[in-house]
Amino acid sequence: MVNTEPAGRRHAKKTKEVRSAARAAFKEKENMFWKEVDTLRKHNTTEISRIAREYDKTEKHVRVQLYRGGQLLVSKQKPSLRNAVLRDLAKQQKENGRPSEGRNTIIKLSKSISTAEIDVLPAEEKDRLIQALIEDKSEKATVTKVNEGLIGRDIEHTMSRVEPEVSLLKSTRETETLNPLAD
């Protein structure tokens, strides 16, 4: 038996009424979506205002904290003994004059030591390694990222303080040059 159907569509074409009904249903659903979004925005705005008033913060500050997901709050991880041991081994290799191989150094070191070897270390040695890890991390200078908007705002504030002083100096200079006998 030979297939006599055309190669393209295998289902009936939708009528204009069906297509217009589908468009209307889609628009209805889209309008409901935007109404809910608008309601949520109004609710968030009122809550942000309430929190700002309650804690004496600006609304912008509260919004930043809310929408940034708490990026300003840094979670500190507990130092791991494995990392402390690996860092100590890497430091020993460096002191012995072995060149670093970048990431491969840590990979090779982690393959060279097992968790069983780390577990059998004496408690004093474990404490020493953890303390060394904490001290190394605290000695490193933390790089703070600066937002471009904050830089612009800082320059703007500085200029707003400097410009009146410059204009005052300019006016006093002008009066001195116009009236040299004022002194």
N, C-alpha and C positions, 0 to 999 in steps of 0.2 A: 504494500500500500504506500502510495506517494503522498507526502505532505503537500497540500494545496494552499495552505495559509501563507499570506505574505510574510516576508522575513522580519519586518519591523515590529509593530505592536501586536500583542497577543490578547489585549483586553479592550473593552469598549471605551471609546473616547467619552470623556465627561461632558455633560451638557453645560450650556452657559449658566443655567440655574444652579446646577451642582457646584460649579466653580465659584459663582458669586456667593453662594451660601457658605462655601469653605472660606472665602476671603472675609466675609462678614464675621464668621466664627473666629477667625484668626485675629481680626481687628478687635473684636470684643475681648478676647483673651489678652491681647496686647494692652488694651486700655485698662483692664483690671490689674495687670501686672504693674503698670505705671502708677495707678492709684495706690496700690499697696506700697510701692517704693516711696511715693510721696508721703504717705502716712508714717512710714518708718523714719524717713528723714525728719519730719516734724517732731516725732517722738524723741529721736536722738538729739535733736537740737535743744529741746526743752530739758532733757536729762543732762546734757553737757552744761547748759546754763545753770541748772540747779547745783551740779557738782562744783562748778567754778565758784558760785556764790558761797556754797557751804564751806569750801576749803580755802577761800581767799586766793584763788588762782585765776588767771585769765582764761577765757573760753578757748583761745588758740592753744594754750598750754595743755588744757584738758583734751582737746581734739588731737593734738600731736601724740599724747600718751595713749589715747584710745586707738588711733588708726595706725600707729607705728608698731603696735603689738608689743609694747614694752621693750623696745630695743635699747632704751636708755638704761634699763635695769639689766645689769650683767650678772649672769648666773656663774658662780664659781664652782668648778669641778673639784672634787676631792682629788688630791694628787695620788696617782696610782704607783704602786711599788714597782710594777713592771717598767713603767716609764722612767722611774728613778734609777733603776738598775741599768737600763739601756743608756741613759744619759751619762751615768758614771762610767760605763764601759767606753763610750764614745770619747769622753774626756780623757780617760787613760790612754786610749789609742793616740789621741792628739798630742798628749804629753810625751809619748814614746816616739813621736816623729812620723807616725804613719799618716799618709795623706788621706784626706777625706774624699769619699767617692759620692758625695751628695746624698740623695735618698737611698742609694744602694748601701751606704754605710749602716743605716738603721735596719734595713732589711736583712743584711748579713748578720748583724749583731743579734737581731731577734731570732734568727734561725740557729745561732750558735748557743743560745741559752734557753733552757726549758723552764716551764713553770715549776717543775719539781725542784730544780736547782734554786729557784727564787724562794720557794716555800721553806727550804731547809736553812736559809740564812738565819743567823742569830738575831734576836730581837733588837740588840743594840745597833747592829749593822743596818737593819731595816729602818730604824729610827734615824740613823745618820744619813742614809740615802734619801729618805723622804725630806728631811730638813735641808739637805743640799739642793734638792729639786725646788723646794719652796724659796730658798734664798736666791737661786739662779733666776727664777721667774720674777722675783721682786726686784732684782738688780737691773733687769732689762727695762729700758725706757719704753713706756707704752706710747704708741703713736695715736694721737687723738685725731679723728677725722673731723674736718671743719666743713660745714655746709656753706656753699657759695652764697646763699641768701644771708647767712649770718655774717659773712665777710662784708657784703654790701651794706647791711644794716649797721655794722660797726663803723665802717667808713662814713656812712651818712651821719651817725651820731657824733663822730669826731668832728666832721666838717660843721655840723650845726653848733658845736661849741667854739670852734676856731673862727668861723666867719664873723661873728659879732666882734670878737677881739681885733681881728684884722681891720674891720671897718672903723672901729674906734681908733686904732692906731693911725689909720689913713686920715681920719678927720682931724686928729690932733696934729698930725704932720702938716696938713693943709693950713690949719690955723696958725701954726708956728711960722710957716713960710710967708703967709699973708701979713702977719703981725709980728715981726721980729722983736719989737719992744715990749711984748707982753710979759717977758720974764722980769 
